[in-house]
Amino acid sequence: MSPTTLPTAGPEHGHVTFLGAGPGDPGLLTLRAVEALSHADVLIAEHEVLDVIRTHARQGVSIVETDADPSSVSPPGTGTPQLTVVDGTSTTAAVPSPARDAAHLVMEAARGGRRVVRAVSGDPGLDTYAAEEMLACAAAGVPFEVVPGVAAAVGVPAYAGVPLRDRHGADVRFVDARTASDRCWTEVGASDGTVVVSTTLDSVAAAAGELVAAGRKPDTPLTVTVAGTTTRQRTWTATLGTVAQTLKQAKVLPSPDGGRPVIAVVGERSVARRDQLSWFESKPLFGWKVLVPRTKEQAASLSDQLRSYGAVPHEVPTIAVEPPRTPQQMERAVKGLVTGRYEWIAFTSVNAVRAVREKFEEYGLDARAFAGIKVAAVGEQTAKALVAFGVKPDLVPSGEQSAAGLLEDWPPYDPVFDPIDRVFLPRADIATETLVAGLIELGWEVDDVTAYRTVRASPPPAETREAIKGGGFDAVLFTSSSTVRNLVGIAGKPHNVTVIACIGPATAKTAEEHGLRVDVMAPEPSVHKLAEALADFGAKRRLAALEAGDPVTRPSERRPGARRRRSTT
């Protein structure tokens, strides 16, 4: 069997995969982990781990959520797991009520030939209970495998910009402060190597005291990282002697969240270069909560781009796309494509491509029906949607991605070379006089057809509306005038601390008409250029704070009303 081939589940005992989900970033899952998740019949994991892995599970998988013993104050994943929730939208795993510990959950779920994924934070080899669960499987004759994951003690320092080793080959010791013995502290205290301590936020000072008592100098530098590898990550630099004071001055402690797990790295060489190597927390939009008011389908690629800049995108649909009220005109036009009525078809949006594609599929047609027809597209996303359909556009504006830009490149009708003088223009229920008039002026006949309707979406949840009006978002991206009007209509006007980014002058004008100050404008009308412009704004803002010696904060962390007016970039 290939090392990357999943074994076949037995008819009686099934199969269990003990899977490491890493320290929190879903991008750190291994290819093997994703493969196992896609074949799983049952997922068993703690709540925070399920958030990382569930997107890779197949539809209809049974999900069993576990949690730490509620009487324990230990960090997540360190108490005996207890069954607390079974996902209501999936099939419930057959777990008898007396079998409450995770080992029994795993074995019961595996019965009947089912594939079970038991996912743990970090790596299974370092999990407190995974080894016991594996032994229970072995004793019961349940076959299992182990898929390693990135351990928090290794992954978190990497994301904090703290290398554990260098060319000098310093010794590296790993210590779990919750279980470390006096002998362990004595050994690491006597060493001059790097020490990686897994502990909790309110126990960092105690761990530092243990190291000092064991022989480490109080001025030895250390870093403390909480929520490592996620966009909530924060890292503080101090010394063994000053860490308690540093966390107090940062208003991190005392805190009801003091039990959160942290990774502390102790050592001169490892900590010294963090300023140059802090690649993750120095991303231009790190931790920014960015509102993306678009249709759900259109928001996906933009949200992925924002995540690459360190942002936390929050998608709020402001526009819903619906079929035209009278579909007969669209149906005649699509049939005309097949019968040779048109020389050109012009797509001005992704939704127009989707509307035509759905009609094609309804009639049992595919991209071959475009044979002999010239295709034009406005915008890179529209062109990509066509390519995904199997159609390569013949014309995309070389300049501005708009109706005006398309007209600049559109050839005039020539009766010698153009056997047909008609253009099919599928569009929204919003008039496109500029494009239609321009094509007619070039000598073309135009079938201007409503392919879909755009309507205002339902209001978002109350919590989101309050965040919009109360300054809970750091930025909002407006990709059209309608998104401005619709967002204000369904959720209210964004707070004045929120950075407003607009795709172009028309959208910016609409935002200003609604009393919003525009901070960022895309250099060209493209959603990806808009995201780039926001990232550039964030990078300049961060650099200005560092040069002034101020702490780097997000816009939402500023005092309401304290934000100064800024010019549009």
Helices and strands as residue ranges (DSSP letters): E 15-20, G 26-28, H 31-39, E 42-46, H 47-53, G 54-56, E 62-67, E 82-86, H 102-110, E 115-120, G 124-126, H 130-140, E 144-147, H 152-159, E 172-176, H 182-190, E 194-200, G 201-203, H 204-213, E 221-226, E 234-239, H 243-249, E 261-266, H 268-272, H 274-277, E 289-292, H 296-308, E 312-315, E 319-322, H 328-339, E 344-347, H 350-362, G 367-370, E 374-377, H 380-389, H 403-409, E 422-427, H 433-441, E 445-450, E 453-456, H 462-470, E 475-478, H 481-491, E 499-502, H 505-513, E 520-521, H 527-547, G 555-557
